[in-house]
Each structure stands twice: as C-alpha cells, then as structure tokens.
C-alpha cells in the first residue's frame, strides 16, 4: 500500500514550493513538484526601456540579487552589440564572487545544515570534546572549551524557557540524524557565527553597486567610477577594504565552512547513493577571463553532459532555437498555437491560464496542469543545473583546478566518483566551488589593481548606449550562473522598447513539472528511491530538495493520503 504525503510549502527556501510524494515500503516511488506562486515579470517588462530591465528583473529574487541584473545587462548588450571595458568585467566578476561566497555559506548553515544537524542533541554534548574536535579539523580561533560551554548554556536557557528561538519546531530526535552530540554542538556554534559573518562580505556590493540587496548595474559597464584620490569614487581606501573583505571571506570558508562540510559528510556517506536523479547536467559557465564573448576562457566552463558521460562535454548555444525550449503541458499557461510544442524564449509567451483546484485542496491533478513553472528542455532533455552541474562540466572540460579539488575530496572522504551524483555530491559541490571562488576573487581583484596602476580606470562604454544608434529590431541573450544554476534572459527589442522578455531561471530547470513526454525534471527525479523513515516527519525529502537550494523559509503543512492535517512547522 502506498501513502501520498504533501509538503506545502517547503521551508528554508526562497519562494513557494509544494512537493507531493508517493511512499511505498519506506521509499518514494513517485513525486511531483509544484511552484505555487506566479509573478509575471515578463508581462511587467513589456514596453519598457531595455536599459531599465535589470532593475526590474533583479527583484525576481531577494537572495541571489545581483545575478538577474547581470543576466539582464548582458542580454541588452548582446542585442545592441555593446562591448564592456575590462575593468567593468572585473568588477562584475568581483560582485559575482561576493554573491557566491555569502550565498553558499548561508545556504549550508541556515538553509541546509539543520537537515543533518540535530540542535537538541547538542544539549548533551561535552564542550571539551567539541573543542578537541574543532581544533583537530581547523585552526579557527573560536574553539575553546569555554566557548562551546557558553553556547551550550544559551541553548539550555532556550529549552528551559519553553522555546528554542530560531531553532523551534524542527524534527529534533529524528532517527535519520547521525551526528554525535559534540559535532551537533559544533554545527550550532558555526550556524550562529555565520549569521554574523555573512553580513560583512556583501559590503563589497555596496562599494561597487551602492547597496545590498539589489546593487545597481548599468548597460555598458558598471555604475561606479574609479579614482584612487577621490572621496566619492572607488578610491584606494575602498579598494583596500574590498581586498580585506575577500581575505576574511576566504578565511571563514577554509577554516569553518569546509571543515564542517567534510565533518558532516563523513557521517552521511550513505547519502552519496541517494538523490541522484537526472543523469544530465547543464552549465552556462561564467567568470570570464578574456571578456564575456569568449566562453572558452571562463573559470566555470560552459557545456552539457548527458547520461553522466564525463568523457564528452556538449557545446551549448543560447541563440540556437533548437536547443532550449520551454513546454507548458503541465504548467498553468497557454500558448497561442497549443500546448504540445515547446518554444524558444525569443518566441516565448507568458499567458496565464489557471485551471487547477482552489485551496484548500487534497492533491494536485498531475495528469493535467499542476505548476506555475514552465518546463525547459535542452535538445529535448531534462537537465539538472546548479553547483553539481558546474563542477561536473568544468571537471569534464579539463579545468585542472576543479579536477584537483574534486579528486582530493573524493580521496579524503574515501568515496567513489559515483558519489558525486547524489544529494551528498550536490551539497559537497557547492562547498568545493566556494573554495575556488574565494581563490578566483583575489585573482580578479589583483587584475583590477594592476589595470588601475597601469592607468586604465574605464568602467563604462557609452558607444551605442543612446537609442538613436539602435537598430529597428534586435535580439539578445544574457547567460550567467546564479548560485542555484544556469540563468538566462532573452530579449526582443523593437522600436527602442522591449517587445518580449523571457527569464529561464535555475529553479525553472530543476523544479518544473513533467514535459509532454512524461519526463521528470530534477526535483521530481531526485526524490525517486529516497528512503522516508517517518511520513509524518519527512526529513529526507527536505534534505534532497534543500541540496538544490531553492532558498526562503515560511511554513510546512503536512497531510496524509486522505488530505487530513498531520503536522505543521511554523518556522524552521
């Protein structure tokens, strides 16, 4: 007999996501992913000035804020053939790196770690033993017995007062938790430290972009001027501060995040065989070293992998109308020529057609339309995007830094290459690329300083920026790698206004419903075979879904196969 449970909405993510899962003999045998909110940015943008699109699209997410602006200015620059000065490209790279450093640390500690760390178990820990463990894996200064003892006392105070504060309403004591109390105490301590640390690194966005979240961008370059002697420009003092912030970030990543990640992974090696899902991976690549027009020189490689064949990387061309198409067979939209065929984003339509049940309702009608997400496909194939896809594509493309760090980690954990294709592999890939991004950030920073010392302070190209120089019609595509995966914007400009604008975001790839052929996307596929010890507390579902980093917390409601209320998490 199978049991169908509903997790709606998934917590500790950004946005609104519903997962329905069929469980039989303790494992998930079928799953459905539904995006339950529509916003319609494509509709909002129609008829506007293309140069303003970044300011609207950047608000698509309050977490990965800069990447939508970056994709937007790139799509306009591509359409209008605007070249960006080298300093502007470097500053964009630095803002990209700052975003990754903050986002990945926040994801690990505040969105995903509590799927592995039992907070209440930390109450039973021996602070002296926690200190010994901490000092054995890192030379991070906050590691004395007194430090962990004081933290434990704070937790005890929470519990004795009848509340756990930010740790309330978790599945504490669940049988799927494996960490000893001392490692749990270590995880809780660094959870709190990461809260303080993460607000510092994003100051880089305020220096180059004026604010965070939603820093300013500019078609043709960046909105900040460089003058090392001017108080109101990017001067010597601010540049030095940027360097300090990147040094501090690298320190936290290498001395806190990565040791914790490896320590936790060592207790959950069985999850190296769970949650693999799709065998196909897509990455647009980013962090250009020779201008955005030369993807062969990106730090993150561009390409696609099919059937987990790391011996071949397929080329990806966003301009090819036969490569990327969006389907709506199971999405609450309609196309003017029917729902069966897919559309390339330049020909894309965003016409709402809701025909689903009105809440409260028991289950999705998965034979019909059941999500506000369209279903993108690359050459007809469902693709996983995100950190694992980036690392696999770069690994297969022969990027030596990626090869070295992946192989070293597999050896340290004593797991096979096959463990990469899993929930654990997805989580580990995010950490490993954070190490690389911290390293690359200093490379870009030093290149920027060298350019300035050589007299090059240009950050903006005004050529073709004025509408009088534009063609009557133009099309462009801007591609980047958001922390959560491949992100692309497509634009059609006509008579100097936006005629059509389409966003295909990482969660569109990963969280979308089935396509007309019945092929699952990444979320649904990854849940198949996942063990669930207790359907009333489906911690395992959260582990795999969180490994993709969907991103914002709200509340979880669980229902049994009869639609009856079972349990609720108010904040977790």
C-alpha positions, 0 to 999 in steps of 0.5 A, a space after each residue: 500500500 502506498 501513502 501520498 504525503 504533501 509538503 506545502 510549502 517547503 521551508 528554508 527556501 526562497 519562494 513557494 514550493 509544494 512537493 507531493 510524494 508517493 511512499 511505498 515500503 519506506 521509499 518514494 516511488 513517485 513525486 511531483 513538484 509544484 511552484 505555487 506562486 506566479 509573478 509575471 515579470 515578463 508581462 511587467 517588462 513589456 514596453 519598457 526601456 531595455 536599459 531599465 530591465 535589470 532593475 526590474 528583473 533583479 527583484 525576481 529574487 531577494 537572495 541571489 540579487 545581483 545575478 538577474 541584473 547581470 543576466 539582464 545587462 548582458 542580454 541588452 548588450 548582446 542585442 545592441 552589440 555593446 562591448 564592456 571595458 575590462 575593468 567593468 568585467 572585473 568588477 562584475 566578476 568581483 560582485 559575482 564572487 561576493 554573491 557566491 561566497 555569502 550565498 553558499 555559506 548561508 545556504 549550508 548553515 541556515 538553509 541546509 545544515 539543520 537537515 543533518 544537524 540535530 540542535 537538541 542533541 547538542 544539549 548533551 554534548 561535552 564542550 571539551 570534546 567539541 573543542 578537541 574536535 574543532 581544533 583537530 579539523 581547523 585552526 579557527 580561533 573560536 574553539 575553546 572549551 569555554 566557548 562551546 560551554 557558553 553556547 551550550 548554556 544559551 541553548 539550555 536557557 532556550 529549552 528551559 524557557 519553553 522555546 528554542 528561538 530560531 531553532 523551534 519546531 524542527 524534527 529534533 530526535 529524528 532517527 535519520 540524524 547521525 551526528 554525535 552530540 559534540 559535532 551537533 554542538 559544533 554545527 550550532 556554534 558555526 550556524 550562529 557565527 555565520 549569521 554574523 559573518 555573512 553580513 560583512 562580505 556583501 559590503 563589497 556590493 555596496 562599494 561597487 553597486 551602492 547597496 545590498 540587496 539589489 546593487 545597481 548595474 548599468 548597460 555598458 559597464 558598471 555604475 561606479 567610477 574609479 579614482 584612487 584620490 577621490 572621496 566619492 569614487 572607488 578610491 584606494 581606501 575602498 579598494 583596500 577594504 574590498 581586498 580585506 573583505 575577500 581575505 576574511 571571506 576566504 578565511 571563514 570558508 577554509 577554516 569553518 565552512 569546509 571543515 564542517 562540510 567534510 565533518 558532516 559528510 563523513 557521517 552521511 556517506 550513505 547519502 552519496 547513493 541517494 538523490 541522484 536523479 537526472 543523469 544530465 547536467 547543464 552549465 552556462 559557465 561564467 567568470 570570464 577571463 578574456 571578456 564575456 564573448 569568449 566562453 572558452 576562457 571562463 573559470 566555470 566552463 560552459 557545456 552539457 553532459 548527458 547520461 553522466 558521460 564525463 568523457 564528452 562535454 556538449 557545446 551549448 548555444 543560447 541563440 540556437 532555437 533548437 536547443 532550449 525550449 520551454 513546454 507548458 503541458 503541465 504548467 498553468 499557461 497557454 500558448 497561442 498555437 497549443 500546448 504540445 510544442 515547446 518554444 524558444 524564449 525569443 518566441 516565448 509567451 507568458 499567458 496565464 491560464 489557471 485551471 487547477 483546484 482552489 485551496 484548500 485542496 487534497 492533491 494536485 491533478 498531475 495528469 493535467 496542469 499542476 505548476 506555475 513553472 514552465 518546463 525547459 528542455 535542452 535538445 529535448 532533455 531534462 537537465 539538472 543545473 546548479 553547483 553539481 552541474 558546474 563542477 561536473 562540466 568544468 571537471 569534464 572540460 579539463 579545468 585542472 583546478 576543479 579536477 584537483 579539488 574534486 579528486 582530493 575530496 573524493 580521496 579524503 572522504 574515501 568515496 567513489 566518483 559515483 558519489 558525486 551524483 547524489 544529494 551528498 555530491 550536490 551539497 559537497 559541490 557547492 562547498 568545493 566551488 566556494 573554495 575556488 571562488 574565494 581563490 578566483 576573487 583575489 585573482 580578479 581583484 589583483 587584475 583590477 589593481 594592476 589595470 588601475 596602476 597601469 592607468 586604465 580606470 574605464 568602467 563604462 562604454 557609452 558607444 551605442 548606449 543612446 537609442 538613436 544608434 539602435 537598430 529597428 529590431 534586435 535580439 539578445 541573450 544574457 547567460 550567467 550562473 546564479 548560485 542555484 544554476 544556469 540563468 538566462 534572459 532573452 530579449 526582443 527589442 523593437 522600436 527602442 522598447 522591449 517587445 518580449 522578455 523571457 527569464 529561464 531561471 535555475 529553479 525553472 530547470 530543476 523544479 518544473 513539472 513533467 514535459 509532454 513526454 512524461 519526463 521528470 525534471 530534477 526535483 521530481 527525479 531526485 526524490 525517486 528511491 529516497 528512503 522516508 523513515 517517518 511520513 509524518 516527519 519527512 526529513 529526507 525529502 527536505 534534505 534532497 530538495 534543500 541540496 538544490 537550494 531553492 532558498 526562503 523559509 515560511 511554513 510546512 503543512 503536512 497531510 496524509 493520503 486522505 488530505 487530513 492535517 498531520 503536522 505543521 512547522 511554523 518556522 524552521 
